[in-house]
C-alpha cells in the first residue's frame, strides 16, 4: 500500500519559495523522526532536514537558515518550507522516517527545479 505521498514541488526562480507536503501512513509517521531527503541527478539521496515526534529539528548545513521542517501529528503530515531557493537545491525531494528500521516504501517524490 502507498505509505508516503509527497507534493508541492515545481519550477521556481532563484530566491523564490516552495512548501512541500508529505502525507504518511501511521505506521511510518507515528512516533518516528521524520525527514526530508533529496536526490539530484547523478547523486545519492541525502537527508536535508529532520524532525522528531516532539518537534526537535536538525538541518544540513546547505539548507540551514533557509528551510524549515514541521509536522502535524494529527494529520500524519510533514512539511518543508523552502525559502531563498538556489539552483543547487534542484532535486527530487522525498520524505521518510530517518531511522532505517522505521522506513516505509519510498514515494514518488516531488520535483523541485530552481532556475531563471
Backbone as ProteinMPNN parsed JSONL, in Angstrom:
{"seq_chain_A": "XXXXXXXXXXXXXXXXXXXXXXXXXXXXXXXXXXXXXXXXXXXXXXXXXXXXXXXXXXXXXXXXXXXXXXXXXXXXXXXXXXXXXXXXXXXXXXXXXXXXXXXXXXXXXXXXXXXX", "coords_chain_A": {"N_chain_A": [[0.845, -1.186, 0.0], [0.315, 2.352, -0.475], [2.495, 4.409, 1.217], [3.783, 6.839, 1.551], [3.312, 10.043, 0.337], [4.377, 12.6, -1.528], [4.156, 16.123, -2.231], [3.859, 19.37, -3.835], [6.066, 20.387, -5.152], [7.809, 22.114, -7.864], [8.551, 24.51, -10.467], [10.672, 27.173, -9.836], [11.977, 30.464, -9.491], [15.367, 31.487, -8.751], [15.837, 32.464, -5.37], [13.207, 32.296, -4.753], [10.298, 30.683, -3.189], [9.004, 27.589, -1.901], [6.603, 25.252, -0.666], [6.653, 22.111, 0.572], [4.749, 19.115, 0.999], [4.067, 16.116, 2.808], [2.239, 13.314, 3.003], [1.831, 10.727, 5.211], [1.626, 7.232, 6.058], [0.333, 5.945, 9.136], [1.933, 3.983, 10.281], [4.488, 4.557, 9.493], [4.841, 7.187, 10.257], [3.964, 7.781, 12.937], [5.272, 8.601, 16.034], [7.859, 8.543, 15.099], [11.076, 9.847, 14.054], [10.97, 12.012, 11.433], [12.012, 12.74, 8.099], [13.137, 14.921, 5.448], [14.44, 14.184, 2.352], [16.706, 14.559, -0.419], [17.414, 14.11, -3.885], [19.593, 14.72, -6.365], [20.251, 14.67, -9.927], [22.464, 12.06, -10.713], [23.462, 11.933, -8.191], [23.503, 10.693, -4.76], [20.843, 9.933, -2.383], [20.169, 12.342, -0.112], [19.843, 13.358, 3.287], [18.17, 16.241, 4.281], [16.723, 17.607, 6.202], [15.297, 17.05, 9.421], [12.821, 15.98, 11.816], [11.765, 15.4, 15.082], [9.306, 13.487, 16.921], [8.454, 15.148, 18.931], [9.111, 17.597, 17.989], [11.785, 18.422, 17.72], [14.291, 19.72, 15.693], [16.602, 19.262, 12.946], [19.101, 20.271, 10.588], [20.707, 20.04, 7.412], [23.837, 21.581, 6.671], [23.787, 22.935, 4.269], [21.227, 23.881, 3.907], [20.481, 25.189, 6.124], [18.894, 27.79, 7.874], [17.432, 28.535, 5.699], [15.545, 26.597, 5.027], [12.658, 25.149, 6.585], [11.456, 22.655, 8.591], [8.463, 20.997, 9.526], [5.765, 19.415, 11.352], [2.543, 17.833, 11.445], [1.045, 16.119, 13.72], [-1.504, 15.17, 14.053], [-2.45, 14.886, 11.538], [-0.719, 13.181, 10.318], [1.328, 14.264, 8.706], [4.113, 15.8, 7.183], [5.991, 18.744, 6.635], [7.902, 20.913, 4.465], [9.165, 23.949, 4.379], [10.601, 25.973, 2.063], [12.763, 28.512, 1.514], [14.404, 31.284, -0.144], [15.507, 29.935, -2.359], [17.983, 28.133, -4.218], [19.777, 27.429, -7.285], [21.212, 25.064, -6.856], [19.578, 23.665, -5.159], [17.934, 22.21, -6.694], [16.325, 19.203, -7.255], [14.889, 15.913, -6.753], [12.588, 15.603, -4.202], [12.033, 13.76, -1.277], [10.178, 12.217, 1.396], [10.538, 10.425, 4.482], [10.814, 8.097, 7.203], [13.56, 8.689, 9.362], [15.184, 6.814, 10.625], [16.477, 3.723, 9.66], [15.209, 1.272, 10.27], [12.615, 1.98, 10.603], [11.59, 2.854, 8.254], [9.357, 3.376, 5.515], [8.108, 2.269, 2.304], [9.584, 4.044, -0.339], [8.132, 7.014, -1.636], [6.916, 8.597, -4.671], [8.197, 10.958, -4.812], [8.782, 14.539, -5.164], [9.378, 16.892, -7.648], [11.652, 19.517, -7.552], [12.629, 22.378, -9.093], [14.936, 24.851, -9.574], [15.395, 27.635, -11.262], [16.212, 30.275, -13.524]], "CA_chain_A": [[0.0, 0.0, 0.0], [1.055, 3.602, -0.531], [2.805, 4.855, 2.561], [4.302, 8.204, 1.554], [2.928, 10.806, -0.843], [4.942, 13.946, -1.495], [3.568, 17.073, -3.171], [4.203, 20.767, -3.643], [7.209, 20.819, -5.932], [7.544, 22.892, -9.058], [9.608, 25.35, -11.016], [10.712, 28.453, -9.148], [13.186, 31.243, -9.769], [16.273, 31.651, -7.605], [15.321, 33.394, -4.386], [11.806, 32.025, -4.5], [9.909, 29.79, -2.093], [8.053, 26.495, -2.112], [6.26, 24.484, 0.529], [6.399, 20.715, 0.268], [3.957, 18.352, 1.966], [4.202, 14.671, 2.714], [1.242, 12.555, 3.762], [2.439, 9.431, 5.531], [0.822, 6.271, 6.811], [0.634, 5.998, 10.554], [2.984, 3.043, 10.65], [5.783, 5.204, 9.234], [4.904, 8.523, 10.84], [3.68, 7.914, 14.367], [6.35, 8.426, 16.991], [9.171, 8.446, 14.464], [11.756, 11.001, 13.486], [10.703, 12.094, 10.001], [12.978, 13.564, 7.395], [13.081, 15.22, 4.026], [15.645, 13.814, 1.635], [16.674, 14.987, -1.807], [18.329, 13.422, -4.79], [19.856, 15.402, -7.618], [20.741, 13.732, -10.951], [23.827, 11.587, -10.547], [23.86, 11.944, -6.779], [22.754, 9.855, -3.841], [19.724, 10.548, -1.68], [20.73, 12.952, 1.097], [18.934, 13.923, 4.276], [18.364, 17.682, 4.4], [16.077, 18.119, 7.408], [14.578, 16.029, 10.183], [12.037, 16.481, 12.95], [11.325, 14.344, 15.983], [7.879, 13.488, 17.248], [8.157, 16.288, 19.808], [9.42, 18.856, 17.33], [13.21, 18.782, 17.641], [14.669, 19.763, 14.275], [18.007, 19.319, 12.529], [19.217, 20.627, 9.181], [22.004, 20.004, 6.754], [24.425, 22.914, 6.606], [23.472, 23.571, 2.989], [19.884, 24.454, 3.899], [20.236, 25.83, 7.421], [18.525, 29.187, 7.766], [16.57, 28.757, 4.53], [14.471, 25.605, 5.049], [12.044, 24.869, 7.882], [10.656, 21.434, 8.621], [7.438, 20.957, 10.568], [4.9, 18.243, 11.244], [1.227, 17.866, 12.056], [0.881, 14.742, 14.165], [-2.905, 14.782, 13.909], [-2.695, 14.606, 10.122], [0.363, 12.332, 9.786], [1.884, 15.032, 7.59], [5.324, 16.571, 7.439], [6.125, 19.84, 5.677], [9.204, 21.551, 4.295], [9.107, 25.301, 3.827], [11.894, 26.271, 1.449], [12.892, 29.916, 1.133], [15.688, 31.68, -0.739], [15.946, 28.762, -3.098], [19.144, 28.281, -5.083], [19.806, 26.386, -8.321], [21.739, 23.806, -6.311], [18.508, 22.958, -4.455], [17.204, 21.416, -7.672], [16.396, 17.776, -6.944], [13.629, 15.279, -6.361], [12.503, 15.598, -2.744], [11.3, 12.643, -0.701], [10.125, 12.144, 2.855], [10.508, 9.084, 5.04], [11.389, 8.022, 8.535], [15.023, 8.816, 9.302], [15.827, 5.58, 11.054], [16.289, 2.69, 8.642], [14.286, 0.215, 10.69], [11.255, 2.524, 10.642], [11.231, 3.412, 6.954], [8.391, 2.777, 4.62], [8.481, 2.283, 0.893], [9.746, 5.403, -0.836], [7.131, 7.521, -2.539], [7.394, 9.019, -5.994], [8.939, 12.195, -4.662], [8.267, 15.722, -5.84], [10.481, 17.563, -8.319], [11.881, 20.938, -7.319], [13.576, 22.924, -10.061], [15.217, 26.266, -9.318], [16.035, 28.114, -12.487], [15.669, 31.506, -14.078]], "C_chain_A": [[0.887, 1.245, 0.0], [1.261, 4.12, 0.878], [3.227, 6.311, 2.633], [3.93, 8.879, 0.24], [3.409, 12.236, -0.684], [4.261, 14.831, -2.534], [4.116, 18.461, -2.904], [5.4, 21.263, -4.421], [6.808, 21.637, -7.146], [8.773, 23.618, -9.525], [9.543, 26.717, -10.349], [12.014, 29.154, -9.488], [14.084, 31.283, -8.538], [15.769, 32.754, -6.673], [13.874, 33.17, -4.02], [11.576, 31.021, -3.391], [8.961, 28.709, -2.592], [7.768, 25.846, -0.771], [5.881, 23.073, 0.107], [5.576, 20.079, 1.381], [4.175, 16.869, 1.737], [3.152, 14.039, 3.617], [1.766, 11.139, 3.966], [1.437, 8.513, 6.222], [1.259, 6.296, 8.275], [1.779, 5.102, 10.963], [4.376, 3.631, 10.439], [5.933, 6.462, 10.078], [4.886, 8.525, 12.364], [4.897, 7.603, 15.229], [7.743, 8.413, 16.414], [9.763, 9.8, 14.11], [11.535, 10.96, 11.977], [11.698, 13.043, 9.345], [12.58, 13.851, 5.968], [14.452, 14.912, 3.438], [15.554, 14.406, 0.229], [17.736, 14.261, -2.606], [18.411, 14.196, -6.089], [20.384, 14.387, -8.633], [22.197, 13.364, -10.726], [24.315, 11.523, -9.118], [23.046, 10.94, -5.966], [21.615, 10.626, -3.195], [20.215, 11.037, -0.32], [19.634, 13.496, 1.991], [19.211, 15.42, 4.402], [17.735, 18.263, 5.661], [15.345, 16.975, 8.1], [13.848, 16.674, 11.353], [11.568, 15.299, 13.783], [9.836, 14.478, 16.258], [7.502, 14.689, 18.117], [8.712, 17.598, 19.266], [10.874, 19.274, 17.281], [13.66, 18.67, 16.188], [16.182, 19.799, 14.072], [18.045, 19.565, 11.037], [20.625, 20.38, 8.675], [22.528, 21.428, 6.642], [23.998, 23.658, 5.347], [22.102, 24.245, 2.974], [19.557, 25.217, 5.182], [19.953, 27.314, 7.229], [17.61, 29.501, 6.6], [15.357, 27.823, 4.535], [13.959, 25.434, 6.473], [11.169, 23.631, 7.765], [9.661, 21.519, 9.767], [6.582, 19.718, 10.363], [3.578, 18.499, 11.941], [0.911, 16.432, 12.446], [-0.564, 14.263, 14.039], [-3.226, 14.369, 12.472], [-1.658, 13.671, 9.51], [1.037, 12.99, 8.587], [3.119, 15.79, 8.044], [5.497, 17.572, 6.299], [7.584, 20.285, 5.577], [8.984, 22.896, 3.616], [10.502, 25.657, 3.332], [11.887, 27.704, 0.956], [14.272, 30.165, 0.552], [16.307, 30.519, -1.528], [17.076, 29.105, -4.058], [19.097, 27.201, -6.17], [20.303, 25.034, -7.801], [20.733, 23.056, -5.432], [17.676, 22.087, -5.406], [17.419, 19.921, -7.434], [14.977, 17.228, -6.845], [13.653, 15.15, -4.84], [11.572, 14.478, -2.281], [11.199, 12.803, 0.815], [10.104, 10.677, 3.266], [10.982, 9.171, 6.481], [12.913, 8.055, 8.405], [15.694, 7.486, 9.63], [15.457, 4.429, 10.108], [15.229, 1.67, 9.016], [12.826, 0.664, 10.689], [10.75, 2.949, 9.267], [10.152, 2.621, 6.25], [8.928, 2.762, 3.198], [8.559, 3.727, 0.415], [8.59, 5.776, -1.761], [7.733, 7.93, -3.863], [8.239, 10.284, -5.926], [8.246, 13.351, -5.374], [9.45, 16.52, -6.379], [10.496, 19.041, -7.957], [12.961, 21.391, -8.298], [13.709, 24.415, -9.815], [16.027, 26.787, -10.495], [15.39, 29.411, -12.923], [15.335, 31.326, -15.553]], "O_chain_A": [[2.045, 1.202, 0.415], [0.306, 4.255, 1.643], [3.049, 6.955, 3.666], [4.2, 8.35, -0.838], [2.928, 12.985, 0.167], [3.839, 14.352, -3.586], [4.756, 18.704, -1.881], [5.723, 22.449, -4.36], [5.624, 21.829, -7.421], [9.885, 23.38, -9.052], [8.484, 27.343, -10.303], [13.031, 28.509, -9.743], [13.61, 31.13, -7.412], [15.339, 33.82, -7.113], [13.365, 33.781, -3.081], [12.514, 30.564, -2.738], [8.226, 28.89, -3.562], [8.591, 25.887, 0.143], [4.91, 22.868, -0.622], [5.689, 20.452, 2.549], [4.432, 16.426, 0.617], [3.175, 14.209, 4.836], [2.101, 10.445, 3.006], [0.513, 8.977, 6.891], [2.401, 6.626, 8.597], [2.52, 5.423, 11.892], [5.327, 3.251, 11.122], [7.025, 6.767, 10.558], [5.698, 9.195, 13.001], [5.47, 6.515, 15.171], [8.718, 8.286, 17.155], [9.04, 10.773, 13.894], [11.878, 9.975, 11.323], [12.158, 14.011, 9.951], [11.793, 13.126, 5.36], [15.483, 15.331, 3.965], [14.465, 14.716, -0.254], [18.784, 13.862, -2.098], [17.429, 14.315, -6.823], [20.912, 13.347, -8.24], [23.056, 14.233, -10.569], [25.445, 11.11, -8.857], [22.035, 10.413, -6.43], [21.445, 11.822, -3.433], [20.627, 10.238, 0.522], [18.628, 14.024, 1.517], [20.356, 15.824, 4.606], [18.174, 19.309, 6.14], [14.841, 16.057, 7.454], [14.205, 17.757, 11.814], [11.04, 14.321, 13.255], [9.2, 15.458, 15.873], [6.378, 15.186, 18.052], [8.78, 18.593, 19.987], [11.174, 20.383, 16.84], [13.437, 17.65, 15.535], [16.931, 20.298, 14.912], [17.156, 19.137, 10.301], [21.602, 20.497, 9.415], [21.748, 22.374, 6.531], [23.865, 24.881, 5.363], [21.841, 25.091, 2.118], [18.488, 25.814, 5.306], [20.675, 28.009, 6.514], [17.069, 30.603, 6.513], [14.272, 28.207, 4.1], [14.713, 25.554, 7.439], [10.256, 23.574, 6.94], [9.968, 22.043, 10.837], [6.665, 19.055, 9.329], [3.497, 19.273, 12.895], [0.548, 15.619, 11.595], [-0.808, 13.061, 13.929], [-4.156, 13.601, 12.227], [-1.709, 13.395, 8.311], [1.284, 12.34, 7.572], [3.163, 16.346, 9.142], [5.185, 17.276, 5.146], [8.385, 20.06, 6.484], [8.659, 22.965, 2.431], [11.465, 25.643, 4.099], [11.098, 28.066, 0.083], [15.191, 29.365, 0.73], [17.481, 30.188, -1.363], [17.13, 30.194, -4.628], [18.447, 26.171, -5.99], [19.856, 23.985, -8.263], [21.004, 21.933, -5.007], [16.818, 21.322, -4.966], [18.552, 19.441, -7.415], [14.0, 17.977, -6.851], [14.62, 14.649, -4.265], [10.483, 14.282, -2.821], [12.043, 13.45, 1.435], [9.702, 9.806, 2.495], [11.491, 10.204, 6.917], [13.478, 7.514, 7.454], [16.66, 7.092, 8.979], [14.286, 4.202, 9.804], [14.439, 1.252, 8.171], [11.914, -0.16, 10.763], [9.598, 3.362, 9.134], [10.045, 1.401, 6.368], [10.052, 3.187, 2.933], [7.69, 4.539, 0.735], [8.129, 4.962, -2.562], [8.898, 7.652, -4.149], [8.92, 10.632, -6.891], [7.259, 13.165, -6.086], [10.407, 16.791, -5.655], [9.477, 19.726, -8.047], [14.065, 20.847, -8.32], [12.724, 25.152, -9.842], [17.186, 26.422, -10.69], [14.194, 29.63, -12.727], [14.863, 32.263, -16.198]]}, "name": "protein", "num_of_chains": 1, "seq": "XXXXXXXXXXXXXXXXXXXXXXXXXXXXXXXXXXXXXXXXXXXXXXXXXXXXXXXXXXXXXXXXXXXXXXXXXXXXXXXXXXXXXXXXXXXXXXXXXXXXXXXXXXXXXXXXXXXX"}
